[in-house]
Amino acid sequence: MNTYETIDLNDYVQTGEGGTSLTYTHQTRHTMAKLFNLVNEAELAEKEFLTARAVFEMGIPTPEPLQLITDGERRGVEYELISNKRSFTRIISQEPERLEEISLAFARMVRELHTQKADTSRFTSVKERLRRFYQEKGDLVTEEYKENALNFIDKSPDADTCLHGDLHIGNIITDGQRNLWIDLGQFSYGEPEWDLGWMWTICNQIDGQRSDFILHVTPETLKAHWNIFIAAYLGTHDQEAIGQYTRRLMAYYAVRLPYMLDMQVQGRLPEDALQQLPKVIG
């Protein structure tokens, strides 16, 4: 059984808010507490801590995860504090003229991550994670959706490539000297398209309220970021080649979407999406 260190929130100042958690900076120690919302918080905390610890020990740049914590109600993880840090999206929102610079830096980091091989004994395959979701929660989608998704998962190639699992530009922070990955609870391994299909979703499907709340930028900025990123990632500005690759991502996006929606907000796809997206997969 995992041990949680009880913390006193009076010793902390809230400094951040995300889709599934709140973050707090300790007033005297060089640490940051991340406490998950009450839905599935124990599962999320333990999964994130163990995964983030394994990623850190691989040498991938990320703040060091220190211990599991609780405030008496919520559970979470305490991390090394990165002083004077800003997320890449915060930089873009405050200095929009740096969009291309930051998008290109992000593309370099993603390409580097996708050249590394995962220790398959310490991480879960993204295919296995998604297969388990459709087998256990298949009632969240139509039978056609479930069947098409499972067929796609089975037929898609296996790979041991490192995947962030929640890939988007808000999950990089920098102190001006180091660029570090954060929010590693979904870290896994598989084809890079699983990562890029989800990133396409964030950049092209997110609504204005959610993009402002979570990423601090507009949907238009995210779309511009995607266009810069994908050309740099693929190493080409040929629009036909980029379009062909982006179309390939659509099935990966459609298979992952119900899983991510359930994990982040315990939500279900709208009925029109449940009817249309199986055709994208199939």
C-alpha positions as CSV (number, residue, x, y, z in Angstrom):
1,M,0.0,0.0,0.0
2,N,1.3,3.4,-0.9
3,T,2.2,5.9,1.9
4,Y,1.0,9.5,1.7
5,E,2.6,12.3,3.6
6,T,0.0,14.7,5.1
7,I,0.7,18.3,4.3
8,D,-0.8,21.5,5.8
9,L,-2.1,23.8,3.0
10,N,-1.5,26.8,5.3
11,D,2.2,26.3,4.4
12,Y,1.4,26.7,0.7
13,V,0.2,29.3,-1.7
14,Q,-2.0,28.2,-4.6
15,T,-0.2,29.0,-7.9
16,G,-1.9,27.0,-10.6
17,E,-5.1,25.4,-11.8
18,G,-5.6,22.7,-14.5
19,G,-8.3,20.5,-15.8
20,T,-7.8,17.8,-13.1
21,S,-5.8,19.4,-10.3
22,L,-4.6,22.4,-8.4
23,T,-1.0,23.3,-7.7
24,Y,0.5,24.9,-4.6
25,T,4.0,26.3,-3.9
26,H,5.5,25.8,-0.4
27,Q,6.2,29.1,1.3
28,T,9.6,28.1,2.7
29,R,10.6,24.8,1.1
30,H,11.7,24.4,-2.6
31,T,8.7,22.2,-3.4
32,M,5.4,22.2,-5.3
33,A,2.3,20.2,-4.4
34,K,-0.1,19.0,-7.0
35,L,-3.4,17.8,-5.6
36,F,-6.0,16.1,-7.9
37,N,-9.7,16.7,-7.9
38,L,-11.7,14.3,-5.8
39,V,-12.8,12.1,-8.7
40,N,-10.3,9.2,-8.9
41,E,-7.7,11.3,-7.1
42,A,-5.9,8.3,-5.5
43,E,-5.6,6.4,-8.7
44,L,-4.4,9.5,-10.6
45,A,-1.9,10.4,-7.9
46,E,-0.3,7.0,-7.6
47,K,-0.2,6.5,-11.4
48,E,1.4,9.9,-11.9
49,F,4.0,9.5,-9.1
50,L,5.2,6.1,-10.2
51,T,5.2,7.0,-13.9
52,A,6.9,10.4,-13.3
53,R,9.5,8.8,-11.1
54,A,10.3,6.3,-13.8
55,V,10.6,9.0,-16.5
56,F,12.9,11.1,-14.2
57,E,15.1,8.1,-13.7
58,M,15.4,7.6,-17.5
59,G,17.0,11.0,-17.7
60,I,14.2,12.7,-19.6
61,P,14.1,16.4,-18.5
62,T,11.3,16.8,-15.9
63,P,11.0,18.1,-12.3
64,E,11.9,15.4,-9.7
65,P,8.8,13.8,-8.2
66,L,9.5,13.5,-4.4
67,Q,6.6,11.8,-2.7
68,L,2.8,11.1,-2.5
69,I,0.9,13.6,-0.4
70,T,-2.6,14.3,0.9
71,D,-4.2,17.4,2.5
72,G,-6.6,15.1,4.4
73,E,-9.1,14.9,1.6
74,R,-7.4,15.1,-1.8
75,R,-4.3,13.2,-2.9
76,G,-1.4,14.2,-5.1
77,V,2.3,14.4,-5.7
78,E,5.0,16.7,-4.3
79,Y,7.6,17.8,-6.8
80,E,10.9,19.7,-6.9
81,L,10.0,23.4,-7.4
82,I,11.4,25.0,-10.6
83,S,12.0,28.6,-9.7
84,N,10.9,31.4,-12.0
85,K,9.3,28.9,-14.4
86,R,6.8,29.6,-17.1
87,S,4.9,27.2,-19.3
88,F,5.5,27.5,-23.1
89,T,1.9,28.6,-23.5
90,R,2.2,31.3,-20.8
91,I,5.2,32.7,-22.7
92,I,3.2,32.7,-25.9
93,S,0.2,34.4,-24.2
94,Q,2.5,37.1,-22.7
95,E,4.9,37.5,-25.7
96,P,2.9,36.5,-28.8
97,E,5.8,37.6,-31.0
98,R,7.7,34.5,-29.8
99,L,5.1,32.0,-31.1
100,E,7.4,30.6,-33.9
101,E,10.4,30.4,-31.6
102,I,8.5,28.5,-28.9
103,S,6.7,26.3,-31.4
104,L,10.0,25.3,-33.0
105,A,11.6,24.6,-29.6
106,F,8.6,22.4,-28.8
107,A,9.0,20.5,-32.0
108,R,12.6,19.8,-31.2
109,M,11.7,18.4,-27.8
110,V,8.9,16.2,-29.2
111,R,11.2,14.8,-31.9
112,E,13.9,14.1,-29.3
113,L,11.3,12.4,-27.0
114,H,10.1,10.3,-30.0
115,T,13.6,9.0,-30.7
116,Q,13.9,7.4,-27.2
117,K,13.0,3.9,-26.5
118,A,10.9,3.1,-23.4
119,D,11.7,0.5,-20.7
120,T,8.6,-1.7,-21.5
121,S,8.9,-3.3,-18.0
122,R,8.2,0.1,-16.3
123,F,5.6,1.6,-18.6
124,T,2.3,0.6,-20.2
125,S,1.7,0.3,-23.9
126,V,-0.7,2.9,-25.2
127,K,-2.4,0.1,-27.2
128,E,-3.0,-2.0,-24.0
129,R,-4.2,1.1,-22.1
130,L,-6.8,1.9,-24.9
131,R,-7.8,-1.8,-25.4
132,R,-8.5,-2.1,-21.7
133,F,-10.6,1.1,-21.8
134,Y,-12.8,-0.1,-24.6
135,Q,-13.2,-3.5,-23.0
136,E,-14.1,-2.1,-19.6
137,K,-16.0,1.1,-20.6
138,G,-17.3,0.3,-24.0
139,D,-20.8,1.5,-23.0
140,L,-19.4,5.1,-23.3
141,V,-19.5,4.7,-27.1
142,T,-21.7,2.9,-29.6
143,E,-21.1,-0.8,-30.4
144,E,-19.8,0.3,-33.9
145,Y,-17.4,2.8,-32.3
146,K,-16.1,0.1,-29.9
147,E,-15.7,-2.5,-32.6
148,N,-13.9,-0.2,-35.0
149,A,-11.6,1.2,-32.3
150,L,-10.6,-2.3,-31.1
151,N,-9.9,-3.4,-34.6
152,F,-7.8,-0.3,-35.2
153,I,-5.8,-0.9,-32.0
154,D,-5.2,-4.5,-32.9
155,K,-4.0,-3.7,-36.5
156,S,-1.9,-0.6,-35.6
157,P,1.9,-1.3,-35.5
158,D,3.6,-2.0,-32.2
159,A,6.5,0.3,-31.1
160,D,8.5,1.0,-28.0
161,T,8.8,4.7,-28.7
162,C,8.4,7.0,-25.7
163,L,5.1,8.9,-25.7
164,H,4.1,11.8,-23.4
165,G,0.5,10.6,-23.5
166,D,-1.0,14.1,-23.1
167,L,1.1,15.9,-25.7
168,H,0.5,19.6,-26.0
169,I,2.6,22.7,-25.7
170,G,1.3,23.6,-22.2
171,N,3.1,20.5,-20.8
172,I,6.6,22.1,-21.1
173,I,7.9,24.5,-18.5
174,T,11.1,26.5,-18.6
175,D,13.2,28.5,-16.2
176,G,15.1,30.1,-19.0
177,Q,17.9,27.5,-18.7
178,R,16.1,24.2,-18.9
179,N,13.0,23.1,-20.7
180,L,11.2,20.4,-18.7
181,W,8.3,18.0,-19.4
182,I,5.4,18.0,-16.9
183,D,2.1,16.1,-16.4
184,L,3.5,12.7,-17.1
185,G,0.7,10.5,-15.7
186,Q,-0.2,9.2,-19.2
187,F,3.4,8.6,-20.3
188,S,3.5,5.3,-22.3
189,Y,5.0,3.8,-25.4
190,G,3.8,3.1,-28.9
191,E,3.7,4.8,-32.3
192,P,4.3,8.6,-32.2
193,E,1.0,9.0,-34.1
194,W,-0.9,8.3,-30.8
195,D,0.8,11.4,-29.3
196,L,0.4,13.6,-32.4
197,G,-3.2,12.6,-33.0
198,W,-4.0,13.9,-29.5
199,M,-2.0,17.0,-30.0
200,W,-3.9,17.7,-33.2
201,T,-7.1,17.5,-31.2
202,I,-5.9,20.0,-28.6
203,C,-4.7,22.4,-31.3
204,N,-7.7,22.2,-33.6
205,Q,-10.8,21.1,-31.7
206,I,-10.6,22.8,-28.3
207,D,-13.1,25.6,-27.6
208,G,-12.2,29.1,-26.6
209,Q,-13.2,28.9,-22.9
210,R,-11.2,25.7,-22.3
211,S,-8.1,26.9,-24.3
212,D,-8.1,30.1,-22.2
213,F,-8.6,28.3,-18.9
214,I,-6.1,25.5,-19.4
215,L,-3.6,26.9,-21.9
216,H,-4.0,30.7,-21.6
217,V,-4.1,31.1,-25.4
218,T,-6.8,31.4,-28.1
219,P,-7.9,28.6,-30.4
220,E,-6.5,30.6,-33.3
221,T,-3.0,30.7,-31.6
222,L,-3.1,27.0,-31.1
223,K,-3.9,26.4,-34.8
224,A,-1.1,28.6,-35.8
225,H,1.2,26.8,-33.4
226,W,0.2,23.4,-34.9
227,N,1.0,24.6,-38.4
228,I,4.5,25.7,-37.3
229,F,5.0,22.6,-35.2
230,I,4.0,19.9,-37.7
231,A,6.2,21.3,-40.5
232,A,9.2,21.4,-38.2
233,Y,8.4,17.9,-36.7
234,L,8.1,16.3,-40.2
235,G,11.0,18.4,-41.6
236,T,9.0,19.6,-44.6
237,H,6.8,22.6,-45.7
238,D,5.2,20.5,-48.5
239,Q,1.5,21.1,-47.8
240,E,0.5,17.9,-49.7
241,A,2.8,15.8,-47.5
242,I,1.7,17.5,-44.3
243,G,-2.0,17.1,-45.3
244,Q,-1.5,13.4,-46.1
245,Y,0.2,12.8,-42.7
246,T,-2.4,14.8,-40.8
247,R,-5.2,12.8,-42.4
248,R,-3.4,9.7,-41.2
249,L,-3.6,11.0,-37.6
250,M,-7.4,11.2,-37.7
251,A,-8.0,7.6,-36.8
252,Y,-5.5,7.8,-33.9
253,Y,-7.3,10.9,-32.7
254,A,-10.7,9.3,-32.9
255,V,-9.6,6.2,-31.0
256,R,-8.0,8.1,-28.2
257,L,-10.7,10.8,-27.8
258,P,-13.3,8.8,-25.7
259,Y,-10.5,7.6,-23.4
260,M,-9.1,11.0,-22.7
261,L,-12.5,12.6,-22.3
262,D,-13.4,10.0,-19.7
263,M,-10.1,10.4,-17.9
264,Q,-10.1,14.2,-17.8
265,V,-13.8,15.1,-17.2
266,Q,-15.6,11.7,-16.9
267,G,-17.5,12.8,-20.0
268,R,-19.2,11.1,-22.9
269,L,-18.9,12.2,-26.6
270,P,-21.9,14.0,-28.1
271,E,-24.3,11.8,-30.1
272,D,-23.3,13.2,-33.4
273,A,-19.6,12.4,-32.7
274,L,-20.5,8.9,-31.6
275,Q,-22.2,8.4,-35.0
276,Q,-19.6,10.1,-37.2
277,L,-16.2,9.2,-35.7
278,P,-16.5,5.4,-36.2
279,K,-16.3,6.0,-40.0
280,V,-13.0,7.9,-39.4
281,I,-11.6,4.9,-37.6
282,G,-13.0,2.3,-39.9
